[in-house]
Amino acid sequence: MISSLKKSLESTFKGVAVKEPEDGSISVLAPKDSLPVVIRYLKDNGLHHLALLSCLDWPERGKFEVVYVLSCYMPSNTDYAPDQRLHVFVKTEVPREHPALQSVIDVFENAEPYEREIHELFGVHFAGHPRLTPLFLERHYEIPPFRKDFDTRQYVAETFDPIPPVDE
Amino acid sequence: MDRSHLAKWLKSPAKMANKYSLHAVYFCTGCGIIEIPPVITARWDAERFGIKAVATPRQGNLFMITGYVSLKTLKAIIRTYEQMPDPKYTVAFGSCPINGGMYWDSYNTIKHLDKYIPVDGWIAGCMPRPEAVFIGVTHLWTLIDKGKADGYIRYQKKYAAYRRNQEMLFGDLGWPPLYPSDIPAEEAGA
């Protein structure tokens, strides 16, 4: 299944690079414009589960790397074959200046809180998301706090340290 | 009942009753809450010490902060603390409420709990064992006996300072002050 998926992905989409399979997982580098189509294609080909949506910050490359982890549900035990165990990592890069992506909620509904979280903590905008409102954070941060250029120690020194203790 | 305590009971029954019936607010924050179910259930059985977990802050008088306090949790803690009836006692559990612990440089957790609400006792450790809770409680008994567990009186007296610290962090808290700010200090500390 893995090798056929690799072949069909490379022949169907232009600009999609598929790395060599490793331990039942393959990683797909997709340009950001064709990302929703690739995700939709993978879902139609048996990867029914979006396990995780994550983001990485590469300041020296000037990119955010958004990672979609897809997996397929196990077939029932009787017809289980080891080569059907499959994870697919779909990676796409967005520039750090005005990062924006197309939302995949219409394909995977459970991407909604993940996208909201990444928008809050990295500042990546997801076009088509119904409510990109704060999810976890209480305060407003000038730089989203999970970016590499967010200096936590300086933030602590500016925010928490000036608060005086209450004298007894 | 220990017969040697009889004199204390006759002298100040209210204080003794408070001391031996601590009702802990079942408020969960951070990782320390994992130690509380064994404390209140059969293995260590906190009811030996008169501690029971209650559902709402309006029935409780012991507030245990069990772990790191994020900003959102702090807001809930302040609201919960202000709803508890007097006399009320706060015990901070674990090293994170003391000075931040391993979250000392985190962007989203407060470092010193006693800047925002008064704390009567600290249980250090990461994590403290359930036995440490009972040692903390017996220390709290001593403090109550001596009248030194006075966090709720301090909160009333220094309310302006506590409120100022809370507002430095949150801006507008979203609810009016608990005590009027022009209350004279000697009148408040009754």
Contacts between the chains, C-beta under 8 A, distances in Angstrom:
chain1	res1	chain2	res2	distance
A	136	B	72	7.4
A	136	B	108	8.0
A	137	B	71	7.7
A	137	B	72	8.0
A	137	B	108	6.7
A	138	B	70	7.7
A	138	B	71	4.0
A	138	B	72	4.7
A	138	B	75	6.8
A	138	B	108	7.7
A	138	B	170	7.3
A	139	B	71	6.2
A	139	B	169	7.8
A	139	B	170	7.8
A	141	B	107	7.3
A	145	B	107	4.7
A	145	B	108	7.1
A	150	B	107	7.2
A	152	B	105	5.0
A	152	B	106	6.7
A	152	B	107	5.0
A	153	B	105	5.0
A	155	B	107	5.2
A	156	B	104	7.5
A	156	B	105	5.4
A	156	B	106	7.4
A	156	B	107	7.1
A	156	B	111	7.3
A	159	B	169	7.7
A	160	B	110	6.4
A	160	B	111	5.2
A	160	B	112	7.9
A	162	B	168	7.7
A	163	B	112	8.0
A	163	B	115	5.4
A	163	B	165	5.2
A	163	B	168	5.3
A	163	B	169	6.9
A	164	B	115	7.5
A	164	B	161	8.0
A	164	B	165	7.2
A	165	B	112	6.8
A	165	B	114	7.0
A	165	B	115	5.6
A	166	B	114	7.2
A	166	B	115	6.4
A	166	B	118	7.6
A	166	B	154	7.9
A	166	B	158	5.3
A	166	B	161	4.6
A	166	B	162	5.9
A	166	B	165	6.8
A	167	B	158	7.9
A	167	B	161	7.8
A	168	B	154	7.0
